[in-house]
């Protein structure tokens, strides 16, 4: 019995290690006015350019990156396929939405971003040069691309195009960055159905296309974008990892089964 329990313990330990390990690379599909492939592959994941945002286009990808480079409107493909995007996220996908338009000063974004029905979006450049950390320790601020501090992303043209009011964020949302006013949230993410949404007013397309003053522009490309990809991949991968309680019950069940078999043989 001791030999059986020892072998079984080794198998259980191996299973726990495997379940706790970093998941395999996920597939990012991107759509918009810049190519984020460099950041996605630097984070260790796969990148696919999307020609549209229909349900068919979204099939087979895990994370959707939308980079809206239009200051005057939401992407027409997002508007036309909002139901498909909603279903993609609700079913377990992850959406990253970088937005120059920020609803144009009204809450039209609430109808386009899954789960954002009650969020108040404000397009504003009054404090657009400052980006401060609201929640430290996430993969966005401390990830494979490096560490982001309170001044790392300051001084852009612009660093952000507005904000969402903190009090209006969905329940359980994590505010990552703000403007100087900590209630003016620049980046945040939250769960929706089986998936997740990451929203940002940072015009990332501008920086990915090589524009902007350094060193902040390089930080946007090589630190922030890479870290963001890592976070979004982790949000997707976390869906496939059993909770610790479930793993413990599995191990206990296997041990009890081995004990019963040993007694039966005896």
C-alpha positions in Angstrom: 0.0 0.0 0.0 2.8 2.4 0.8 4.3 1.8 -2.6 0.9 2.4 -4.2 0.3 5.6 -2.2 3.8 6.9 -3.0 3.2 6.4 -6.8 -0.2 7.9 -6.6 1.2 10.9 -4.7 3.8 11.4 -7.4 1.1 11.4 -10.0 -1.0 13.9 -8.1 1.9 16.2 -7.6 2.7 16.1 -11.3 -0.9 16.9 -12.1 -0.9 19.8 -9.7 2.3 21.2 -11.2 0.8 20.8 -14.7 -2.4 22.6 -13.8 -0.5 25.4 -12.1 1.9 25.9 -15.0 1.5 28.8 -17.4 -1.0 27.8 -20.1 0.0 27.4 -23.8 0.2 30.5 -26.0 -3.2 31.9 -26.9 -4.3 33.4 -30.2 -4.9 37.1 -30.5 -7.0 38.4 -33.4 -6.4 42.2 -34.0 -8.4 44.7 -35.9 -7.9 48.4 -36.4 -5.4 51.1 -37.3 -2.1 49.6 -36.1 -0.4 46.2 -36.0 0.2 45.0 -32.4 1.9 41.7 -33.6 5.3 42.7 -32.1 3.8 43.2 -28.6 1.7 40.1 -28.8 4.6 37.8 -29.9 6.9 39.5 -27.3 4.5 38.4 -24.7 4.7 34.8 -26.0 1.4 34.6 -27.9 0.1 34.2 -31.5 -1.2 37.1 -33.7 -3.7 37.0 -36.5 -4.9 39.9 -38.6 -8.7 40.0 -38.9 -10.4 41.3 -42.0 -13.7 41.8 -40.2 -15.5 41.3 -36.9 -18.3 38.9 -37.9 -18.9 35.8 -35.8 -17.0 33.9 -38.5 -14.0 36.2 -38.2 -14.0 35.8 -34.4 -14.1 32.0 -34.5 -10.9 30.4 -33.5 -9.4 33.4 -31.7 -9.1 33.7 -27.9 -8.4 37.5 -27.5 -9.7 40.2 -29.7 -7.7 43.5 -29.9 -9.6 46.5 -31.4 -7.5 49.6 -32.0 -9.7 52.5 -32.9 -7.6 55.2 -34.5 -10.6 57.4 -35.5 -11.1 60.5 -33.3 -14.5 61.1 -34.7 -16.4 57.7 -34.5 -16.3 54.1 -33.4 -15.1 51.7 -36.0 -18.0 50.8 -38.4 -17.2 47.1 -38.1 -17.6 47.3 -34.3 -21.0 49.1 -34.7 -22.2 46.6 -37.3 -21.0 43.5 -35.4 -21.6 44.5 -31.8 -23.8 41.5 -31.2 -21.1 39.1 -32.5 -18.5 40.8 -30.3 -20.9 40.6 -27.3 -21.4 36.9 -27.9 -17.7 36.3 -28.3 -16.9 37.8 -24.9 -19.9 36.3 -23.1 -18.9 32.9 -24.4 -15.4 33.1 -23.0 -13.4 35.4 -25.2 -11.4 38.4 -24.1 -11.8 41.9 -25.7 -9.2 44.6 -25.6 -10.6 47.9 -26.8 -8.3 50.9 -27.3 -10.4 54.0 -28.0 -9.6 57.4 -29.4 -13.2 58.4 -29.7 -14.3 57.6 -26.1 -17.9 58.0 -27.0 -17.4 61.5 -28.4 -18.4 63.0 -25.1 -21.6 60.9 -24.8 -22.2 57.4 -23.6 -22.5 55.7 -27.0 -19.6 53.4 -25.9 -22.0 51.8 -23.4 -23.9 50.2 -26.3 -20.8 49.0 -28.0 -18.6 47.6 -25.2 -19.9 44.3 -23.8 -21.2 44.7 -20.2 -20.6 48.5 -20.1 -24.2 49.6 -20.1 -23.9 51.7 -17.0 -20.4 53.1 -17.6 -20.1 56.9 -18.0 -17.4 57.6 -20.6 -16.0 61.2 -20.9 -14.0 62.4 -23.9 -11.6 65.0 -22.4 -8.1 66.3 -23.0 -8.0 68.6 -20.0 -5.6 66.2 -18.2 -4.5 64.0 -21.1 -0.8 64.1 -20.4 -0.8 62.2 -17.1 -1.3 58.5 -16.4 -1.1 57.3 -12.8 -1.4 53.8 -11.4 -4.6 53.0 -9.5 -4.1 49.3 -8.9 -0.5 48.2 -8.7 0.9 44.6 -9.1 -1.1 43.6 -12.2 0.6 42.2 -15.2 0.0 45.6 -16.9 2.2 47.4 -14.5 4.6 44.5 -13.7 4.8 42.2 -16.7 7.2 40.6 -19.2 7.8 43.9 -20.9 9.0 45.6 -17.7 7.7 47.8 -14.9 5.5 50.9 -15.3 5.5 53.6 -12.7 3.5 56.8 -12.3 5.5 58.8 -14.8 6.3 56.1 -17.4 3.4 56.9 -19.7 3.2 60.6 -19.0 3.8 63.3 -21.6 2.2 61.7 -24.7 0.4 63.6 -27.5 -2.0 62.5 -25.9 -1.4 59.9 -23.3 -5.2 59.4 -23.1 -8.3 60.7 -24.8 -10.6 60.7 -21.8 -11.8 58.5 -19.1 -14.5 56.5 -17.5 -15.9 57.5 -14.1 -14.7 55.2 -11.4 -18.1 55.0 -9.6 -19.8 53.9 -12.9 -17.5 50.9 -13.6 -19.1 47.4 -13.6 -19.1 45.4 -10.4 -15.8 43.7 -9.8 -13.9 45.9 -12.3 -10.2 46.5 -11.7 -9.1 50.1 -12.4 -5.5 50.0 -13.7 -4.7 53.6 -14.6 -6.2 57.0 -14.2 -5.5 60.6 -15.1 -4.3 62.8 -12.2 -7.8 62.5 -10.7 -8.0 59.0 -9.4 -11.7 58.8 -10.3 -11.0 59.4 -14.0 -10.1 55.9 -15.1 -8.0 55.5 -18.2 -7.7 51.7 -18.2 -9.9 49.1 -16.5 -11.0 45.5 -17.0 -13.8 43.3 -15.7 -15.6 40.0 -16.3 -18.5 39.6 -18.6 -20.2 36.2 -18.9 -17.5 33.7 -19.2 -15.1 36.2 -20.7 -13.4 39.5 -19.9 -13.2 43.1 -21.3 -10.2 45.4 -21.1 -11.0 49.0 -22.1 -8.5 51.9 -22.5 -8.6 55.5 -23.7 -4.9 55.4 -24.6 -4.5 55.9 -28.3 -2.2 52.9 -28.6 -2.4 52.8 -32.4 -0.6 56.1 -32.5 2.4 54.8 -30.6 2.5 51.4 -32.3 2.7 53.2 -35.6 6.0 54.8 -34.5 4.7 58.2 -33.4 5.0 60.1 -30.2 7.8 61.5 -28.0 10.4 59.3 -26.4 11.0 57.7 -23.9 7.2 57.4 -23.2 6.5 56.3 -26.8 8.9 53.4 -26.6 7.4 52.5 -23.2 4.0 52.4 -24.8 5.2 50.0 -27.5 7.7 47.8 -25.6 6.4 47.8 -22.1 2.8 48.7 -21.8 1.6 46.9 -25.0 3.5 43.7 -24.1 2.3 43.7 -20.5 -1.3 44.3 -21.6 -1.1 41.3 -24.0 0.2 39.2 -21.1 -2.6 40.2 -18.8 -5.3 39.5 -21.4 -3.8 36.1 -22.2 -3.9 35.4 -18.4 -7.5 36.3 -18.3 -8.3 33.9 -21.0 -6.1 31.1 -19.7 -7.5 31.4 -16.1 -10.8 30.0 -17.4 -9.2 26.6 -18.0 -7.4 26.3 -14.7 -9.5 24.5 -12.0 -9.8 26.3 -8.7 -7.5 25.2 -5.8 -10.5 23.6 -4.0 -11.4 21.5 -6.9 -7.8 20.3 -7.3 -7.6 19.4 -3.6 -10.8 17.4 -3.8 -9.5 15.6 -6.9 -6.3 14.6 -5.0 -8.3 13.5 -1.9 -10.6 11.5 -4.0 -7.7 9.7 -5.7 -6.1 8.9 -2.4 -9.3 7.5 -0.9 -9.8 5.4 -4.0 -6.2 4.0 -3.7 -6.8 3.3 0.0 -10.1 1.4 -0.7 -8.4 -0.7 -3.4 -5.6 -1.6 -1.1 -8.0 -2.7 1.7 -10.0 -4.8 -0.8 -6.9 -6.6 -2.0 -5.9 -7.2 1.6 
